[in-house]
Amino acid sequence: MKTTKTYTPKQEEIKRDWYIVDAKGKVLGRLAAKVAVYLQGKHKPDYTPYIDMGDEVIVINVDKIVTTGKKLEQKKYKRYSGYPGGLKEIPLKTMKKQHPERIVELAIKRMLPKNKLASKMIKRLRVYRGDQHPHQAQQPIPLEI
């Protein structure tokens, strides 16, 4: 009786593509979910959960991203310094004016798995406020969301 072995891709066999996403007019959560899939490599047929197989993703025009409902007034980003009274709350409206890149980065980061691979995956994400980016030489493939 012959047994078949499971194929596991080796690190040098993994081919990383570059994708570019235009966030203009896109809904934040839907965009973040799609980008998280590409950072993890779940779109590839030989996806393995314990191997970092994701691609490089560039997100442009994040200052023109859209949120649904009353999130612009009600959603708050919280940070805690560890000291008494050290809780900082920043509304989405303020964050969108000052740091629109952080909104997209946090949304995508929170959709990645909570393990050691997530830090490697998030390093392959590049977020830019306008439509200019310094990665033209990589010839990124447009990704439609």
Secondary structure, 3 states (H helix, E strand, C coil): CCCCCCCCCCHHHCCCCEEEEECCCCEHHHHHHHHHHHHHCCCCCCCCCCCCCCCEEEEECHHHCECCCCHHHHCEEEEECCCCCCEEEEEHHHHHHHCHHHHHHHHHHCCCCCCHHHHHHHCCEEECCCCCCCCHHHCCEECCC
